[in-house]
Amino acid sequence: MSDKPNKKNTPGKDATKRRKSATSTTSSQKSFKGKTKTTAAKKEDTPTTPTGSATESGPPEDIFPLVLTSKTQELFQCRADEDLTQDNLHKIIKKEEILNDMKMRAAVSDFYPVKQMVMNYPGEELLLVFDRDFKYGQSFYLVGTEDTKERILHPPEPSEEEGVEEEDLLEPFLYKTPEPKPWESLGSSLEIEEESVKDSRCKHRYKISRKRREFGAPVKFTDRNASVVRDGYIECTPYPDKSFSVTKMEMDTGIQAVPQLQETSTQTKWKYPRNACTQYVPREFTDEEKENFMNSQSLKDFINSVALRFEIAVQQNEIMDAFFDDWKALGEDESTFGGKTDTHLKEYQSFTDLYYSKDKAVSCINWHPTIYGIIAVAVSERLSFEDRINLSAKLVLTPSLILIWSFSDPIHPQLLMECPDDICCFEFCPSDPNIIVGGCINGQVVLWDISAYAERLQSTRTGGAKHTPAAVNALPGFEDKNVKKTPIVRYCAVSSIEHGHKAPISDVQWLPDYYEISRQGIPLENKNGICVQIITCAPDCSVNFWDIRPPNVVTQAMTDRKKQEEKHLENPQGIPNTFKHLDLTWKPLIKVGLPRIETSGEYSAVKVSLKDILQEGRLRGITDKSRAAKLEKSDGGLDYGMLRVPSAKNLKTQEDISTTFFVGTEDGELVYSDFKLEKDSDSGKLTSSKPTRCFVIHDGLVTTVKRSPFFKDIVLTVGGWTFAIWKEGLMNGPILQSSASQKKCTVGHWSLSRPGVFFIGKEDGNIDIWDLLEKTHEPSQTQNISTGQITCIKPWIVSSKQHLLAVSDEFGTLHILEIPWTLRHPSSNEKLSVTNYFEREVKHLKYSEKRREFREQEKRDMDAEELRRLSEIVHEKTAEQLEEEVQQEFREYLKLEKCILSDMGLIKPAEDNPLPGV
């Protein structure tokens, strides 16, 4: 070691010198591997060097490294190691093709970073080079000038002098081992000295001695009482020593990040080919062998020996079931006799807001499809139509909101979704839960996009994200006041008032993602694989179908021009541009009318129910490549503005999709209709067909039309003071109809786990729980939930051990109830039992219909027989008898007239003179 104090030693220079030494060593090691290859590579690169030289800061000015995805390589036929190899590194691409790619895919195109260079390129063809050795940092690079392009494609030939030099360079290279040099300190020793730990006090020395004779002596342990000997037991309890409680005020630490190196290896297991054979033709005995075997004495002896055991085994199978699960049956008996006897709904949590829910009623509730513990609630004013008109000025200043609650914070809502008016119904999109559709009281359809707040909702699932996490560690006086505020989400698009509903939208649903409806009402295949259509109904006597994709009239040029204008528009409120193409111009795809069957007028629809026939494993005719992968944004979401309504000629018709649907009306009617449009023979226009049947069962507004989650053809309807259960395809009437209850029924819903259980909400705040396997004439139990009217009921399955029931009332409170074990756990073969019950009711209904028709026909026959008998009697009488009967009736009339005139005082009672003309 030797130090040089004359030089100015700094730690930075020392580190730099060590780094250069390591670099030179590595370079010498690389050159040892073969100087011939290095020299050849340099000579090859010499003519292809562009005008600017590549430095440590980056590539030359006319070289543009690129990263091309596999899709782009396929489009331009420049796949690595296939189209472009070590022998063929160049690819000529037309400038027009690159510009078309950037126009079609915009920022998604891999050539977008060099867009300006491509547009300014003087030639018509550009050179793309496959950088196999990553000379410029990427796998490809694009040449920016014509000179460099010609230099790379046509390199100059080497001269004779260069050939002689190359032969000299091919001489063998002798490697010399580098000699170690003495280490020179450039200041690092001072740093090591400062960071080293030194003793600040002298060390204490302790000496422990023991008697010599006790070394190696055997040790014997015995038990003794600690209280017998004094100080036989000493307890050493821990305690805080204040003298050693030193607060660390400042700490200086050093951290160095180094890359982790990992060596892995793999080996593919080779399976050697093996010859295998199988028998596909049975080997049978010949007729002679069969006869000998049947007549053999060994077969007779075997049958005689096992006949008794076989007979006993057959008798045991008839007496008891050997495959019966005793443990499962024991569990069911326990649930019935004192095991899990709790049958009442328990309140799990409740949500209400003192500001946003005050003096308002809950109009609709929905669980988040994918995030546990998130539920959305729509609140509206409790006002009649007249009151709304009188208080219209006040209602304009009152915000209409949808509150999104989380179980982790029952006091503050997580999100506030702003609405143009009070929301009557809304629903999450099944394929994209961040998209929400709602129906307003003014007849408009609203769309929201909460993708920007999905992470916020996801973080609140475990209760870890409250409203004040950022203010806990903030310095005094620097807290963020906006942390405690609940974010407000503005709607993305709203439908046109002129072309929408003329009454409050009472029901809205998403069509499934495996089919869509054409303008003629024909079900077609959905190649997008996402939900793009919505169905709504309102009391304005129409059912509308909406499409969230832009119409075909929007051309590509208009779309590009609109995007250029949107770039310059300011968006201070942060409204997502997801459905900017629909805002205030959204029109329904088709309108389905509901004309009355026998009279003029139309039915006023309130609730609608379509038949969902999606089965497990059903082939939808779409692949992952046909989905909207090309339309994804940079943030990972779908760009709905790039979707288009395809032509019906290019789509396959779905024959297995039913076009019929149920509609509940304001007058308590259940209408069964078809949304497929028919062409009018006179005008040639597409018109709605008349409904097939109309049933007048309920004595009030129909509030619920729900299909069973276990039987797609079983429908529950609630309206007025009754409810009914229907079977689709049976047009004789309901298979089950309740008697009129004392309180009005407001809402109903099927159980999601038990086929025979459903819930009915009442106007007095009670919930009737019906179990068809237990009772069919009255509810199994009734439980009070609130003092106000029940407005919505929505069950949800959290896990197999926890089922929740969301119940809302007219006071703006949302009650979360936990469903007990007996109401969520189905009994053995419950679905089969309920199916048999429905089949029996169907047979009973058909039998009753036949008996009614028979009695009506019998009555018509009896009336016809009576008329025939009277006609025969009239024909048998003579003319004298008929004249005598007429004279007798006339005399009775004169007698009655005389009595009436005498009572009125017009004639005297003693006056017996007949009237004139008699």
KAKA-V831461 format. One record per pair of residues at least 12 apart in sequence whose ideal C-beta (glycine too) atoms are under 8 Angstrom apart, sorted by the first residue. I is the first residue (numbers start at 0). J is the second residue. D is the distance in whole Angstrom. If there is no record, write none. Layout:
# KAKA-V831461
I;J;D, I;J;D
This chain:
# KAKA-V831461
0;181;6, 0;182;5, 0;183;8, 0;184;7, 1;181;6, 1;183;6, 2;183;7, 2;184;5, 2;188;8, 3;183;6, 6;185;7, 8;184;7, 8;185;4, 8;186;4, 9;185;7, 9;186;5, 10;185;8, 10;186;5, 10;187;6, 10;190;6, 12;185;6, 12;186;8, 13;184;8, 13;185;4, 13;186;6, 13;187;5, 14;187;8, 16;185;7, 24;177;7, 27;177;7, 30;172;7, 31;172;8, 31;174;5, 34;168;7, 34;172;4, 35;168;7, 35;169;6, 38;165;7, 38;168;5, 38;169;8, 42;157;7, 42;161;8, 42;165;7, 44;134;8, 46;150;6, 46;151;8, 46;154;3, 46;155;5, 47;150;6, 47;151;5, 47;154;6, 49;61;5, 49;62;5, 49;142;8, 49;144;8, 49;147;4, 49;150;8, 50;144;7, 50;146;7, 50;147;6, 53;134;8, 53;135;7, 58;135;4, 58;136;7, 58;140;7, 60;143;7, 61;142;7, 61;143;4, 61;144;5, 61;147;5, 62;135;6, 62;140;5, 62;141;8, 62;142;7, 62;143;7, 62;147;7, 63;112;8, 63;113;5, 63;116;6, 63;140;6, 63;141;5, 63;142;8, 63;143;6, 64;130;7, 64;135;5, 64;136;5, 64;137;4, 64;139;7, 64;140;5, 65;109;6, 65;110;7, 65;112;7, 65;113;7, 65;127;8, 65;137;6, 65;139;5, 65;140;6, 65;141;6, 66;109;7, 66;137;5, 66;138;7, 66;139;7, 67;109;5, 67;138;7, 67;139;5, 68;109;6, 71;100;8, 71;108;8, 71;109;5, 74;100;7, 75;90;7, 75;92;6, 75;96;7, 75;100;8, 75;127;8, 76;90;8, 77;90;5, 77;92;8, 77;127;6, 77;129;7, 77;139;7, 79;129;6, 79;138;6, 83;129;4, 84;129;8, 85;131;6, 88;128;6, 88;129;5, 88;131;7, 89;126;6, 89;127;7, 89;128;6, 89;129;8, 89;151;7, 89;152;6, 90;126;8, 90;127;4, 90;128;8, 90;129;7, 91;124;5, 91;125;7, 91;126;6, 91;127;8, 92;124;7, 92;125;5, 92;126;8, 92;127;5, 93;123;6, 93;124;6, 93;125;8, 94;117;6, 94;120;6, 94;122;7, 94;123;5, 94;124;7, 94;125;6, 95;123;8, 97;110;5, 97;117;5, 97;125;7, 98;117;7, 98;118;7, 101;114;6, 101;117;8, 104;629;8, 106;633;7, 107;629;8, 107;633;8, 110;141;8, 113;141;6, 116;141;8, 116;143;5, 117;141;8, 120;143;7, 121;145;6, 122;145;5, 122;148;8, 125;141;6, 125;142;7, 125;148;8, 126;141;7, 126;142;4, 126;148;4, 126;151;6, 126;152;7, 127;139;6, 127;140;8, 127;141;6, 127;142;8, 128;140;6, 128;141;8, 128;142;7, 128;151;7, 327;827;7, 328;827;8, 331;826;6, 331;827;7, 334;820;7, 334;821;6, 334;824;7, 339;819;8, 339;820;4, 339;821;6, 340;821;8, 341;819;5, 341;820;7, 341;821;7, 342;780;6, 342;819;5, 342;821;5, 342;822;7, 343;780;7, 343;782;6, 343;819;6, 344;766;7, 344;782;6, 344;784;8, 344;804;6, 344;816;4, 344;817;7, 344;818;7, 344;819;7, 344;822;8, 345;816;7, 345;817;5, 345;819;7, 346;814;6, 346;815;7, 346;816;6, 346;817;8, 347;803;6, 347;815;5, 347;816;6, 347;817;4, 348;406;6, 348;409;6, 348;815;4, 349;409;7, 349;812;6, 349;813;7, 349;814;5, 349;815;7, 350;374;8, 350;376;7, 350;402;8, 350;404;5, 350;409;6, 350;412;8, 350;812;7, 350;813;4, 350;815;7, 351;811;6, 351;812;5, 351;813;7, 352;402;6, 352;412;6, 352;811;8, 355;378;7, 355;398;8, 355;400;6, 355;402;6, 355;412;7, 355;415;7, 356;378;5, 356;402;7, 356;811;3, 356;812;7, 357;811;7, 358;380;8, 358;381;7, 358;811;8, 359;378;4, 359;379;6, 359;380;6, 359;381;6, 359;811;5, 360;378;7, 360;379;6, 360;380;8, 360;381;5, 360;790;6, 360;808;8, 360;809;4, 360;810;7, 360;811;6, 361;376;6, 361;377;7, 361;378;6, 361;790;5, 361;791;6, 361;807;4, 361;808;7, 361;809;7, 361;811;6, 361;812;8, 361;813;6, 362;377;5, 362;378;7, 362;379;5, 362;421;7, 362;422;6, 362;423;5, 362;424;7, 362;790;7, 362;791;8, 363;376;8, 363;377;4, 363;422;7, 363;423;7, 363;424;5, 363;425;6, 363;791;6, 364;376;5, 364;377;7, 364;791;5, 364;793;5, 364;805;5, 364;807;5, 364;813;7, 365;425;6, 365;426;6, 365;427;6, 365;793;7, 366;793;6, 366;795;5, 366;805;7, 367;403;8, 367;427;7, 367;432;6, 367;456;7, 368;427;5, 368;429;7, 368;432;5, 369;432;5, 370;432;8, 370;456;5, 370;457;6, 370;460;6, 371;406;8, 371;460;6, 371;797;6, 372;405;6, 372;406;4, 372;407;7, 372;459;8, 372;460;6, 373;403;6, 373;404;7, 373;405;6, 373;406;8, 373;413;7, 373;456;5, 373;459;7, 373;460;7, 374;403;7, 374;404;5, 374;805;6, 374;813;7, 374;815;8, 375;401;6, 375;402;7, 375;403;5, 375;404;8, 375;416;8, 375;425;7, 375;427;8, 375;435;8, 376;401;7, 376;402;5, 376;403;8, 376;404;7, 376;807;7, 376;813;5, 377;401;5, 377;402;8, 377;418;8, 377;421;8, 377;422;4, 377;423;8, 377;424;8, 377;425;6, 377;437;7, 378;400;7, 378;401;8, 378;402;7, 378;811;6, 379;399;7, 379;421;4, 379;422;7, 379;423;7, 379;440;7, 380;394;7, 380;397;7, 380;421;6, 381;809;6, 398;417;7, 399;417;7, 399;418;4, 399;419;7, 399;420;6, 399;421;5, 399;422;7, 400;415;5, 400;416;6, 400;417;6, 400;418;6, 401;415;8, 401;416;4, 401;418;6, 401;422;6, 401;425;6, 401;435;8, 401;437;7, 402;414;8, 402;415;6, 402;416;8, 403;415;8, 403;416;7, 403;449;8, 403;456;7, 404;813;7, 405;456;7, 405;459;4, 405;460;7, 406;462;8, 406;815;8, 407;459;5, 407;460;7, 407;461;7, 407;462;3, 407;463;8, 407;464;7, 407;465;7, 408;459;7, 408;462;8, 408;465;6, 408;466;7, 411;466;6, 411;485;6, 412;485;6, 413;452;8, 413;455;7, 413;456;6, 413;459;6, 413;485;7, 414;449;7, 414;452;6, 414;455;8, 414;456;7, 414;485;7, 414;486;6, 414;487;8, 414;488;6, 415;485;5, 415;486;7, 415;487;5, 415;488;7, 416;435;7, 416;447;6, 416;449;7, 416;487;8, 416;488;5, 416;490;7, 417;487;6, 417;488;7, 417;489;5, 417;490;6, 418;437;7, 418;439;7, 418;445;6, 418;490;7, 419;439;6, 419;441;7, 419;443;6, 419;445;6, 419;490;7, 419;493;6, 420;439;4, 420;440;5, 420;441;5, 420;443;7, 421;439;7, 421;440;5, 422;437;5, 422;438;7, 422;439;6, 422;440;8, 422;445;7, 423;438;5, 423;439;7, 423;440;6, 423;503;5, 423;504;6, 423;505;6, 424;437;7, 424;438;5, 424;504;6, 424;505;7, 424;506;6, 424;507;5, 425;437;3, 425;438;7, 425;507;7, 426;507;6, 426;508;6, 426;509;6, 428;509;6, 428;530;5, 429;509;6, 429;511;7, 429;512;7, 429;530;6, 430;512;5, 430;528;8, 430;529;4, 430;530;5, 431;529;7, 431;530;7, 431;636;8, 431;637;7, 433;448;6, 433;449;5, 433;450;4, 433;453;6, 433;636;7, 434;446;7, 434;447;7, 434;448;6, 434;577;8, 435;447;4, 435;449;7, 436;507;6, 436;509;7, 436;533;6, 437;507;7, 438;500;8, 438;503;8, 438;504;3, 438;505;7, 438;506;7, 438;507;5, 438;535;6, 438;537;8, 439;493;8, 439;503;7, 439;504;6, 440;503;4, 440;504;8, 441;496;7, 441;503;7, 442;496;7, 442;499;5, 442;500;4, 442;501;6, 442;502;6, 442;503;7, 442;504;6, 442;537;6, 442;539;7, 443;493;5, 443;494;5, 443;496;6, 443;499;6, 443;500;8, 443;504;8, 444;493;7, 444;494;4, 444;499;7, 444;504;7, 444;507;7, 444;533;7, 444;535;6, 444;545;6, 444;585;7, 445;490;5, 445;492;7, 445;493;5, 445;494;8, 446;490;6, 446;491;5, 446;492;5, 446;493;8, 446;547;7, 446;577;8, 446;578;5, 446;581;7, 447;488;6, 447;490;5, 447;491;6, 448;491;5, 448;575;4, 448;577;4, 448;578;7, 449;488;6, 450;575;7, 450;577;8, 450;634;7, 450;636;5, 451;573;8, 451;575;7, 452;486;6, 452;488;7, 455;486;8, 466;482;7, 466;483;5, 466;485;8, 467;482;6, 467;483;6, 468;482;8, 469;482;5, 470;482;5, 470;483;8, 489;572;6, 489;573;8, 489;574;5, 490;574;8, 491;574;7, 491;575;5, 491;576;8, 491;577;5, 491;578;4, 491;579;7, 491;582;7, 492;577;8, 492;578;4, 492;579;7, 492;580;8, 492;581;4, 492;582;4, 492;583;8, 492;585;6, 493;582;6, 493;583;6, 493;585;7, 494;545;7, 494;581;8, 494;583;8, 494;585;4, 494;586;7, 494;587;8, 495;583;6, 495;584;6, 495;585;6, 495;586;6, 498;585;8, 498;586;4, 498;587;7, 499;543;8, 499;585;8, 499;586;8, 499;587;7, 500;535;7, 500;537;4, 500;539;5, 500;541;7, 500;543;7, 501;537;7, 501;539;4, 502;537;4, 502;538;4, 502;539;4, 502;603;8, 503;537;6, 503;538;7, 504;535;5, 504;536;7, 504;537;5, 505;536;6, 505;537;6, 505;538;7, 505;604;8, 505;605;5, 505;606;7, 506;535;7, 506;536;5, 506;604;8, 506;605;7, 506;606;5, 506;607;5, 507;533;6, 507;534;7, 507;535;5, 508;533;7, 508;534;5, 508;535;8, 508;607;7, 508;609;7, 509;530;5, 509;532;8, 509;533;6, 509;534;8, 510;530;6, 510;531;8, 510;532;4, 510;533;7, 510;534;6, 510;544;8, 510;609;8, 511;530;7, 511;611;6, 511;613;6, 512;525;6, 512;527;8, 512;528;6, 512;529;5, 512;530;5, 512;531;8, 513;525;6, 513;528;8, 513;613;6, 513;617;7, 513;619;5, 513;621;8, 514;653;5, 514;656;5, 515;531;6, 515;532;5, 515;546;8, 515;650;8, 516;532;6, 516;544;5, 516;588;7, 516;589;7, 516;674;7, 517;647;4, 517;650;8, 518;588;6, 518;589;6, 518;647;7, 518;685;8, 519;589;8, 519;647;7, 519;675;7, 519;676;5, 519;685;6, 520;544;8, 520;589;6, 520;591;7, 520;658;6, 520;673;8, 520;674;5, 520;675;4, 520;676;5, 521;647;7, 521;652;6, 521;658;8, 521;675;6, 522;652;7, 522;653;4, 522;656;4, 522;658;7, 523;647;6, 523;650;4, 523;651;7, 523;652;6, 523;653;6, 524;619;7, 524;620;5, 524;621;7, 524;650;5, 524;651;5, 524;652;8, 524;653;6, 525;619;8, 525;621;7, 526;621;6, 526;625;5, 526;645;7, 526;650;7, 527;625;8, 527;626;7, 527;627;6, 527;642;6, 528;619;7, 528;621;5, 528;625;7, 528;626;5, 528;627;7, 529;626;8, 529;627;7, 529;637;7, 531;546;6, 531;547;5, 531;548;6, 531;642;7, 532;544;6, 532;545;7, 532;546;5, 532;547;7, 532;588;7, 533;545;4, 533;546;8, 533;547;7, 534;607;6, 534;609;7, 536;604;4, 536;605;7, 536;606;7, 536;607;5, 536;662;7, 537;604;7, 538;603;4, 538;604;7, 538;605;6, 538;665;6, 539;603;7, 540;592;7, 540;593;6, 540;601;4, 540;602;6, 540;603;5, 540;604;7, 541;590;5, 541;591;7, 541;592;6, 541;593;7, 541;604;7, 542;590;8, 542;591;4, 542;593;7, 542;604;6, 542;607;6, 542;660;8, 542;662;7, 542;674;7, 543;587;4, 543;588;8, 543;589;7, 543;590;5, 543;591;7, 544;587;6, 544;588;5, 544;589;5, 544;590;8, 544;591;7, 544;674;7, 545;585;7, 545;587;5, 545;588;6, 546;588;5, 546;644;6, 547;578;7, 547;581;7, 547;639;6, 547;642;8, 548;639;7, 548;642;4, 548;643;6, 548;644;5, 549;580;5, 549;581;7, 549;640;6, 549;642;7, 549;643;7, 549;644;8, 550;644;6, 551;643;6, 551;644;6, 551;646;8, 553;580;7, 558;640;7, 561;580;8, 565;579;7, 576;640;7, 577;636;8, 577;639;6, 577;640;7, 578;639;6, 578;640;8, 579;640;7, 580;639;8, 580;640;5, 589;674;8, 589;676;7, 590;687;8, 591;672;8, 591;674;5, 591;676;8, 591;687;5, 592;686;7, 592;687;4, 593;662;6, 593;670;6, 593;672;6, 593;687;7, 593;690;6, 594;687;7, 594;689;5, 594;690;8, 595;689;8, 595;693;8, 596;689;6, 596;690;6, 596;692;8, 596;693;6, 602;662;7, 602;664;5, 602;666;8, 602;668;6, 602;670;5, 602;690;7, 602;693;7, 603;664;5, 603;665;5, 603;666;7, 604;662;5, 604;663;7, 604;664;6, 604;670;8, 605;662;8, 605;663;5, 605;664;6, 605;665;6, 605;700;6, 605;701;6, 605;702;7, 606;662;7, 606;663;4, 606;701;6, 606;702;7, 606;703;7, 606;704;4, 607;660;6, 607;661;7, 607;662;5, 607;663;8, 607;704;7, 608;660;6, 608;661;5, 608;662;8, 608;704;4, 608;705;7, 608;706;6, 608;714;6, 609;657;8, 609;660;5, 610;657;5, 610;659;7, 610;660;7, 610;706;7, 610;711;6, 610;712;7, 610;727;7, 611;706;7, 611;711;6, 612;655;7, 612;656;7, 612;657;7, 612;711;7, 620;651;7, 627;641;8, 627;642;7, 630;642;7, 658;673;5, 658;674;6, 658;675;5, 659;671;7, 659;672;7, 659;673;5, 659;674;8, 659;691;7, 659;727;8, 660;672;6, 660;673;8, 660;674;6, 661;704;5, 661;714;6, 661;716;8, 661;725;8, 661;727;8, 662;690;8, 662;704;7, 663;701;3, 663;702;8, 663;703;8, 663;704;5, 663;716;6, 663;718;7, 664;701;6, 665;700;5, 665;701;8, 666;695;8, 667;695;7, 667;696;7, 667;697;3, 667;698;6, 667;699;5, 667;700;7, 667;701;6, 667;718;5, 667;719;6, 668;693;6, 668;694;7, 668;695;5, 668;696;8, 668;697;8, 668;701;7, 669;693;7, 669;694;5, 669;696;6, 669;697;8, 669;701;7, 669;704;8, 669;716;6, 669;723;8, 669;725;7, 670;690;5, 670;692;8, 670;693;5, 670;694;8, 671;690;6, 671;691;5, 671;692;5, 671;693;8, 671;694;8, 671;727;8, 671;730;7, 672;687;8, 672;688;7, 672;689;8, 672;690;4, 672;691;7, 673;688;6, 673;690;8, 673;691;7, 674;687;8, 675;688;7, 676;688;8, 691;730;7, 692;730;5, 694;732;6, 694;733;7, 696;716;7, 696;718;8, 696;721;7, 696;723;5, 696;732;8, 696;733;6, 696;736;6, 697;716;7, 697;717;8, 697;718;3, 697;719;4, 697;721;6, 697;723;7, 698;718;8, 698;719;4, 698;720;6, 698;721;7, 698;739;7, 699;718;5, 699;719;3, 699;720;7, 699;743;7, 700;718;6, 700;719;7, 701;716;6, 701;717;7, 701;718;4, 702;717;5, 702;718;6, 702;744;8, 702;745;6, 702;746;6, 702;747;8, 703;715;7, 703;716;6, 703;717;4, 703;718;8, 703;722;8, 703;746;6, 703;747;4, 703;748;7, 704;716;5, 705;747;7, 705;748;6, 705;749;6, 706;749;8, 707;749;5, 707;754;7, 708;749;6, 708;751;6, 709;754;4, 709;830;6, 709;833;8, 710;754;7, 710;833;8, 710;834;7, 710;837;7, 711;727;8, 712;726;6, 712;727;4, 712;728;6, 713;725;7, 713;726;6, 713;727;8, 713;837;7, 714;726;8, 714;727;6, 715;747;6, 715;748;8, 715;749;6, 715;757;6, 716;733;8, 716;747;8, 717;744;5, 717;745;8, 717;746;6, 717;747;4, 717;759;6, 718;744;7, 719;739;8, 719;743;7, 719;744;7, 720;739;4, 720;740;5, 720;742;8, 720;743;6, 720;744;6, 721;736;7, 721;737;5, 721;738;7, 721;739;6, 721;740;7, 721;744;7, 722;736;8, 722;737;5, 722;744;6, 722;747;6, 722;759;6, 723;735;7, 723;736;5, 723;737;7, 724;736;8, 726;837;7, 726;841;6, 729;841;6, 729;844;7, 729;845;8, 731;844;5, 731;845;7, 731;848;5, 732;844;6, 732;848;8, 734;837;6, 734;840;4, 734;841;6, 734;844;6, 735;771;8, 735;775;7, 735;840;6, 738;776;8, 740;761;7, 742;761;4, 742;762;5, 742;763;5, 742;765;7, 743;761;7, 743;762;4, 744;759;6, 744;760;7, 744;761;6, 744;762;8, 745;760;5, 745;761;6, 745;762;5, 745;788;6, 745;789;5, 745;790;7, 746;759;8, 746;760;4, 746;789;6, 746;790;7, 746;791;6, 746;792;5, 747;759;5, 747;760;7, 747;792;7, 748;792;4, 748;793;7, 748;794;6, 750;794;6, 750;822;7, 750;823;8, 751;794;5, 751;795;8, 751;796;5, 751;802;7, 752;796;7, 752;802;6, 752;823;5, 752;824;7, 752;825;6, 753;770;8, 753;822;7, 753;823;7, 753;824;8, 753;825;5, 753;829;6, 754;825;7, 754;829;6, 754;830;5, 754;833;4, 754;834;8, 755;770;6, 755;771;4, 755;772;5, 755;829;6, 755;832;7, 755;833;4, 755;836;8, 756;768;7, 756;769;7, 756;770;5, 756;771;8, 756;822;6, 757;769;5, 758;792;5, 758;794;8, 758;804;7, 759;778;7, 760;789;3, 760;790;8, 760;791;8, 760;792;5, 760;806;7, 761;788;8, 761;789;6, 762;788;5, 762;789;7, 763;783;8, 763;788;8, 764;783;6, 764;784;6, 764;785;4, 764;786;5, 764;787;6, 764;788;7, 764;789;6, 764;808;6, 765;781;5, 765;782;7, 765;783;5, 765;784;7, 765;789;8, 766;781;7, 766;782;5, 766;783;8, 766;784;6, 766;789;7, 766;792;7, 766;806;7, 767;780;8, 767;781;5, 768;780;5, 768;781;7, 768;782;7, 768;822;7, 770;822;8, 771;833;6, 771;836;6, 772;826;7, 772;829;7, 772;832;6, 772;833;7, 772;836;8, 784;806;5, 784;808;7, 784;814;6, 784;816;7, 785;806;8, 785;808;4, 785;810;7, 785;812;7, 785;814;7, 786;808;8, 786;810;8, 787;808;4, 787;809;4, 787;810;5, 788;808;6, 788;809;5, 789;806;6, 789;807;7, 789;808;6, 790;807;5, 790;808;6, 790;809;6, 791;805;7, 791;806;7, 791;807;5, 792;804;7, 792;805;7, 792;806;6, 793;805;5, 794;818;7, 801;817;7, 802;817;7, 802;818;4, 802;822;8, 802;823;4, 803;815;6, 803;816;7, 803;817;6, 803;818;7, 804;816;4, 804;817;8, 804;818;6, 893;914;7, 893;917;7, 896;914;8, 897;914;8
